[in-house]
Amino acid sequence: MHRKRTWAVLLAAAMLFTMTLAGCGQEGAEPSGAEDSIKVGFVYIGTPGDAGFTYSHEQGRLYLVETIPNVETEVVENVADADAERVLTQLAESGCELIFSTSFGFMDPTINVAANYPDVKFMHCSGFKTADNVGTYFGRIYQARYLSGIVAGQATESNLIGYVAAYPIPEVIRGINAFTLGVRAVNPEATVKVVWTNTWFDPTAEKQAAQVLLEEGADVIAQHQDTPSAVQAAQEAGKFGIGYHSDMSANAPGAVLTSPVWNWGPYYVQVVQSVLDGTWETDSYWGPLADGVVDLAPFGDAVDEETQQLVETEKARIVNGEWDVFTGPIYDQDDALRVPAGEVMSDEAMLSMDWFVQGVQGNPKG
């Protein structure tokens, strides 16, 4: 009898303790795991179906939500630069704790909106302006560009390679230069001709620019654009192409030799986790091949074994830190020495590049 009474007292005490905990939870304690939840906004200049820049960011977002279960994302597509400030404000008002603005033209709107929402973290892709709650991120895609230039330089027979380019800004100029250095590393007689479209996304303009270059004798078409229209023009002409942003071989399987590509997923996970952990700090990230944020897509069937080996050798040098693309001597298109032998361009110089290297046909001013 005494033993039964003891168990009853213990059971009553346990029930009282459980009820007390439940009562505390009802008074505002977060349920288990809720402290790890976060809402993240993404602002896209295009649509994921473009197979280009927006597509690469969307793949990164999908990787993020698969990797961190308690992430809620809100995406706004087809945002013009002039409308970016309104959209960023909308996302901040909707409860986003972190917002990725994924186009160069969103830079000033991001800075402006961030000033009004100091508790929200903003990450701007490819820009150079930061604040206490604004960081920037990009990848050293010029390294992959250089490798793709080796492929193009080996492939051309006419020694004229066409390049369909967006805007004459340092990012695009740097990519053209890196590509050309790769071309001429294996084929010093080849030149790269640039046609500007002054748009990031215009399939018709991109294709027309590529057709002009093909008519002028280019037998390889490279691009800094958001759609596969340029490489599709190359395929229609029976020529080769170098894609960009994602592996564009599915869009022009008979033409694409390879493509410099982005891999944003792991970086997005890293940034979101830092916000969840309370360790996020404003930063200017410029990730190299070694980080995996930029890479080269698989080679097409037309790329021979010798070329593949050349690329892999150069890639290893870059990844291991033995060498980088803008190592002198480098001359500009007017034959003036820009980078002396043995010197490596600083990040600051690369980020403000406004001149073309030797071997480029075109005006870096547009």
Secondary structure, 3 states (H helix, E strand, C coil): CHHHHHHHHHHHHHHHHHHHHHHHHHCCCCCCCHHHCEEEEEECCCCHHHCCHHHHHHHHHHHHHHHCCCEEEEEECCCCHHHHHHHHHHHHHCCCCEEEECCHHHHHHHHHHHHHCCCCEEEEECCCCCECCEEEEEECHHHHHHHHHHHHHHHCCCCEEEEEECCCCHHHHHHHHHHHHHHHHHCCCCEEEEEECCCCCCHHHHHHHHHHHHHCCCCEEEECCCCCHHHHHHHHCCCEEECCECCHHHCCCCCEEECEEECCHHHHHHHHHHHHHCCCCCCEEEECHHHCCEEECCCCCCCCHHHHHHHHHHHHHHHCCCCCCCECCEEECCCCEEECCCCECCHHHHHCCCCCECCEECCCCC
